């Protein structure tokens, strides 16, 4: 059972259909206690974006 915001935040990635890793971020938006937007974005690999 989801009792706290932490519980909810932990389960959301799985509800969106993926397993989280260190290279992704999830954004959620709520209005009147309803989720109105959910998005997951994979972050670029830091080794590939280096300007060295």
ChimeraX attribute file (.defattr): number of C-alpha atoms within 10 A of each C-alpha:
attribute: neighborCount
match mode: 1-to-1
recipient: residues
	/A:1	5
	/A:2	10
	/A:3	7
	/A:4	8
	/A:5	8
	/A:6	9
	/A:7	11
	/A:8	12
	/A:9	13
	/A:10	12
	/A:11	11
	/A:12	16
	/A:13	19
	/A:14	11
	/A:15	9
	/A:16	12
	/A:17	9
	/A:18	10
	/A:19	9
	/A:20	15
	/A:21	9
	/A:22	7
	/A:23	11
	/A:24	12
	/A:25	13
	/A:26	14
	/A:27	11
	/A:28	12
	/A:29	11
	/A:30	10
	/A:31	8
	/A:32	6
	/A:33	7
	/A:34	8
	/A:35	10
	/A:36	10
	/A:37	10
	/A:38	13
	/A:39	11
	/A:40	15
	/A:41	10
	/A:42	12
	/A:43	10
	/A:44	10
	/A:45	9
	/A:46	8
	/A:47	8
	/A:48	7
	/A:49	8
	/A:50	7
	/A:51	5
	/A:52	4
